[in-house]
Amino acid sequence: MAAKNPAIKRIHADIRELNLEPSPNYHAAPLEDNLFDWHFTLRGPQGTDFQGGIYHGRIQLPAEWPFKPPDITFYTENGRFSVGSKICLSISAHHPEQWQPAWGIRLILEALITFMPTEGGGAIGSLDWPPEERSDCCCPPPPPTPPPHSAPPPPTPLKSPPPPRPPRPPPPAAPLTPSSTP
């Protein structure tokens, strides 16, 4: 029996860890047909310009996972990371010299949440939008609420039933034929 690929073993361990201890702050899973291609959603950290936002992104694991770091891309406007660009962080493929194989998907997600309110400092894929623009792009205003004690809409008028159908005429009588006599 051949030994399992170490990358696949580690990916299964990451999946198991996320399923056993889910977080209210993020969710991630690989595609059904490609365990190396993960999609995630993060909640913006509380008490920051990102609070209330939900951010979608992708983690692309290398074939040498966990010995080499992943590429990370965001797909939701957020004012901190460029949309559709591989971002440069110590946990990404832009810094393989800082990568630690003990780091897994959970740590990457928690690090992304931690990095969101920090300054980009000109790193590849980073943005430094002002706070009001960050809040505007991630958190659309709630829909207007109706004024209190507003009247309910008028009821829909009932339609009168259609008139009854006239009775059907009886079917025509069968033609009479002379009966034969013996």
N, C-alpha and C positions, 0 to 999 in steps of 0.2 A: 504494500500500500504506500503510495507516494505521499510525502509530507505536504501539508497545505501550504500554499503561498503565504508568506508572513504578512503581506499587505492585506490579503483577504481575511486572515485570522484577526488582524487588528481592527479592520473595518467592522467585522461581526462583533467584536468586543465593544467598539464605540456605539454601535446600534443597541446592543444589550444594555449598556450603561444608560443611554438616553431613555430607553423604554422603562427601565427599572426605577429611575429617579427623574421623572419629567420635571421641567421647570416652567413656572408661569411666565418667565421672561423670554423664552425662546423655544423654538421647535426646529428640528432639522432631520432630514432623512435623505438617503440616496435614491436615485431614480431606480425604478424596478429593473430596468435593463442595463444599468451601469452603476455598480457600487462605488465607483471612483468619482461620480458626479452627484454632489449633494446640493439640495436647496434648503434655505433656512429662512425663518422669519424671526425678527427680534422686536421686542417692545423697547421703545425709547426709555432711557433711564429716568427714574423719578427725580423731580427737583431740578431738571435740566431743560434746555430749549427743545429737547427731543421727546419729552414726556408726552404720552398720549399717541405717539406715532407708532406705526407698525412698518417695519422695514424688511424688504425681501432681498435676498442675495444668494450667491452660489459659491460653493467651495469645491474646487477641482483638485482632487488628490492625485499625486504623481504615482506612477507604477511602483516606486520605491518607498511608498508610505509604510511606516511612519519615519523612515530614515531621512526623508527629504520633505520640506514644507510645501503646503498647498498654495494654489492661486486663489485669491478671494476677490469677488466682484459684487457690487451692490447694483440692484435694479430699481430701487425706489429713491426718488429725490430726497435728500436729507440735509444738504448744506455742509456736510463734513467729508463725505467720500464721493468722488465722481461716479456718475452712473455709467455702467458698462465698461469701466476701466479696471484693470487689475490694480489693487491697492497695495501700497508699500507700508508694511508694518513689520515689527520684529517677529511676528507669527506667520509671515507670508513668504512666498518664494523669492521675494526681493531681498531677503536677508537669510540665506541658507547658513551663514556663519553663526547666526544667533539661534537657530532652530534646535529644539531639544526633542528627541524621539519619544520622550515620556508624555509630551503634550498631545492631547487628543481633540476630538471635535468639541466636546463640552468646554474645554479650556479656550479654544478658539472663539466660540460663541460668547463666553463670558468676557474675554479680552476685547472683542469687538464692542460690546456694550460699554466697557470701561473706557475704550479709546474714543467713543463718540463725542463726549463733551470736551475733549482735549483739543489743543490747537494743531492744525495740520502741519504748519511749519514748512510748507513747500514740498512735502514728500510727494512722490508719484501717486496720483489718484486721490490726493487730499484736496479739500476745499476749506476755506475759512469764511463762511458766510456770516453776516451779523445775526444776532439772536432772533430778531423779528422775522428775518427771511427763513431761518431754520424752522421756526414754529409754523410759518405760513405754508411751507412746502409739505410738511408731514401731517399737519393736523388741520384739515378743512374745518371751517366753522360749523357748528351743529345746525341742523335745519331750524327755521323759526318755529317757535312754539305758538299754538293758538292762544288768543287772549283768554284769561280765566272767565268762566261762566258764559262762554259763547253758546249761542243757540245751536242746537243740532240741525243738520241739514233737513230740509222738508222731506217727508216720506215720498217714495216713488208712487205715482198714482197707479191704482190697480186697473187693469184692463177688464172690460166686461167680457164674459165668456161669449164665444161665437154662437150664433143662433143654431138651434138643433137642425140636423139634416132631415130632409123629408124622407119618409120611408121608401125603400126600394120597391119598384113594382115586382109582382110575382113573375117568375120565369114563364116564358110562353109554354102553353100546353103542348104536349107531344101530339103530332098529327095522328088522327085515328086511322087505323087500317082495318079493312074488313077482316073479320076472323074467318078462318076456313072452317067449313062444317064437314063432317064425315058423310 
